[in-house]
């Protein structure tokens, strides 16, 4: 089983060996996509954890006990539909087709967060700032 998580660390919690504990104590495979510690010393971590379902449940309980906010529905990448002018500049730079044309006639685009691998190509190639990341605010 694999879960994608967005973790938010409160001030002074960023120095804890959380990834080590997920691997060592909970027998999980961890794939880190994005990490950032802000100037006010809070932190963000976007990662996949893979392993047995029971181990993942225990790991989530551990994270909560460490006062780490867990978001299983967000990956940290934002696509602002209202800012996007549907120019399509990002499409050829998205290796997983997380950004894609939903209607060829109108060239209307959509974003599938499940396919996003946090490569940030959309951010680098969007001339209008419709793509952003909480890890770079």
N, C-alpha and C positions, 0 to 999 in steps of 0.2 A: 504494500500500500504506500502511496506517496501523497503528501499534502504540501501545498504551497502556502507559506505563511509570511505575513508582514508583522514583524515584531517591533514594538516601540519601547525603548528603555528610558526610564526616568533618570533624572540627574543622579550621578554617583553610582548608577547600576551598570554603566557601560564597561567597567573594568572587571566584571565577573566573567569567569571562564565558561560561559553558557554553551558554546558550541562543543567544547571539550566534554562537558557533562552530558550533552545529548548523545554524543558518540560513545563515550566510555560507560556511562551509567545506564543508558537506555538502548544501547546497541542499534543506533540509527545511522544511516548514511545521510550526510548533510551536503547539500549543494548550495553554496552561497551565490546569489545573483547580484546583490547590491548591499552595500553597507555604508553608513555615514554616522559620524559623531558631530553634532552641531556645536557652534561656539558656546552655547550655554550648557554643554556636556550631556545633552540627551542624545539618544541614538536610535537609528533605524537599521533593521536587518531584514532583507528579503531573501528567503531561502526555501528550498524543498527539503523535506525530511522524508526518508523512506525507511520502511521496516515493517515489522509485524504490527498489526492493528493495536494489540494490547500495549506494546511498547510505545506507540505513538500516543495513545491515551494517557499513559503514565508520564510521558514527556510533556504533554500539554498541561497536565496537572502540576508538574514540577515548574514549568515556566510561570504559571499563574501564582504559585507559591513564592516565586521570586519577584512578584509585582511587575512582571513584564506584560504589557498589553499585547494581546494576540488578535490579529485580524486574518481570518481565513478567506475573506471575500475580496481582498484588495491586494494588489501587488506593488503599489507605489507609483506606477506609471499612470499619468492622467492624460486623457484625450478629451479636450474641450470641444464638444460638438458645435457650440455656438461660435467659438473663435475660428474653427476650421472653415476655410473657404472652398474646400473640396478640390484643391489644385492638383492633388495626387503626387506631389513631390516626394512624399514619404513612402509611397507604395513600393517603388523599386528598391528601396533601402531596407525594407522589412523582410528579413530572411525566413520568417515563419508565416507570413500572411496574416499576422494579428491585425494589421490594418488592411482593409480590403474594400473593393467596390461592391456594394450590395445591389446597386441598380445601374447597369451600364448606360441606359438611356439618359438618366439624369446625372450620372457619375457620382451619385451619393455614396459616401463612404461610411464604414462602421469600424469598430474596434472590438476584437475578441481577446479579452484579458487572459483567458486560459491558454492561448497560443503564444503569448508574449514571453520572451526569454530575457528581457531586461538588457538588450544590447545597446539601447539608447540611440540607435540610428534615426529613429523618428524625431527625437529631440534635436539632434544635430542637423537634420535636413528639413525641418519645418520652418519656413521663412516667416511664419505668422505667430509662432509660439503656441500653437494649439496642443502640442505635446509637451509634457513636463514630468518631472519626477519629484516626489516628496523628499527624496534623498539628496536633492540638489537645491533646495529652497534656502 
